[in-house]
Amino acid sequence: MEYRLLGRSGLKVSTLILGSANFGSVGEFFNKAGKIDVAGARRLIDRYRDAGGNMLDTSNAYSAGVSEEVVGEALDGARKDLLVATKVRFPMGKGPNDRGLSRHHIIKSCEESLKRLRRETIDLYQMHEWDGETPIEETIDALDALQRSGKVRYIGVSNYSGWHIMKALAVSDARHQARFVSQQIYYSLQAREAEYELVPISVDQGLGILIWSPLAGGLLSGKYRRGKPMPEGRHLNGWGEPPITDEKALYDIIEVLVEVAEARKQSAAAVALAWSLGRPGVTSVIIGARNEEQLKANLPAGDLKLTDDERKKLDDVSKPTLIYPYWHQASTASDRLGAADLALLKPHLTGAGRMG
């Protein structure tokens, strides 16, 4: 499996990261993702590790901390060489300070996560969502203190908008404090909105992109086909992520995806993951599995390289429509575009880039 540097850090991360949202699976929401106990987690982790994977991703919000507990118990002993990423932001109690990104909640949550994970250090500590009430200076200061104390090695964000990220990076740079090295985002063939701002920001600012739900909640696994009964899975069980706004476009993408996969004698899942790994700025994709069979279908993506023709077919069927100001930039500014601009605009360029 390939290893890539995480943003502007010296940390190398495998292109496939094992997600653990379905470890423990306490409560109605997480039960829909499939319930995996400690023994099941160990089997998945061992198979993932044997394939060369080196990072697990979890969150304190997954099953109210139970996912972290399962990860901690499953990794105890010989598996402690694996990197662990977790997150903070969502409610962990009923009190007014049991949520958000205040110094109080971040530091308290970090210490509790370390106990559940049975570790002395969190390798990547991610802000799970924006907190518009806490000054970003306070959040960065708390993260800087955790990094300097050795409780956290690297920091990242998840589900931030473009201006959220740039504001946070500006504060870090101005105050010479800990800087985010990555962002974890939803980005797949089914939904490419991240290309408008988040992907260019990553290219420009040196953030590694970690993709959650790269198979669109299983929709890109090849099981869901136009005109056929819905198979057992998260969407049939009422799982709402990601939302589907254009069912026809989704099935158009799936048809091309399956066509490419069958020609390569690969699973549709592996091809969809390989497409994601070839996008600008992407470091890794986070894969989840209900069982070893699902994991087996995903693992080949770590070494699968799509041809230019295969990639073009998938790009064309899923290409996002340019919104303003990007359509204007594509038609009038193509003579002076940088790498970050081209991450979005390159497939759309046709003119000479002059104002007409």
Secondary structure, DSSP 8 states (H G I E B T S, - for coil): --EEE-TTSS-EEESEEEE-TTBS--SHHHHTT--B-HHHHHHHHHHHHHTT--EEE--TTGGGGHHHHHHHHHHSSGGGGSEEEEEE-S-SSSSTTSSSS-HHHHHHHHHHHHHHHT-S-EEEEEE-S--SSS-HHHHHHHHHHHHHHTSEEEEEEES--HHHHHHHHHHHHHHT-----EEEEE-BTTB-GGGTTHHHHHHHHT-EEEEESTTTTTTTSS---TTS---SSTTTTT--SS--S-HHHHHHHHHHHHHHHHHHT--HHHHHHHHHHTSTTEEEEEE--SSHHHHHHHGGGGT----HHHHHHHHHHH-----TTHHHHHHH-GGG--HHHHHHHGGG--S-S---
